[in-house]
Amino acid sequence: MLQRKLVSYLGLNPTEDSSGGRRRLGAISKQGNTMVRWLLIEAVYPAVRKDLALRQDYQPIEIRRGHAVAKVAIARKLLCVSWLH
């Protein structure tokens, strides 16, 4: 629960446009602290280069959705992992 609030605070959560039984997720909300969000995104490449588990998470997303979406996904994961430690 607290992780969701932290992700939401930094604007790494997707926007949602839902109607009826259909749920559509959009781009990240970009709410919150721009500098911290930018630093997390910049930390993705060194983390992916050094950590095999993160690289294995990054590569399929990059192939399927592109490098920008993959960077945001890994930045969110980095935030959640750093919060737990």
Secondary structure, 3 states (H helix, E strand, C coil): CHHHHHHHHCCCCEEECCECCECCEEEECCCCCHHHHHHHHHCHHHHHHHCHHHHHHHHHHHHHHCHHHHHHHHHHHHHHHHHHC
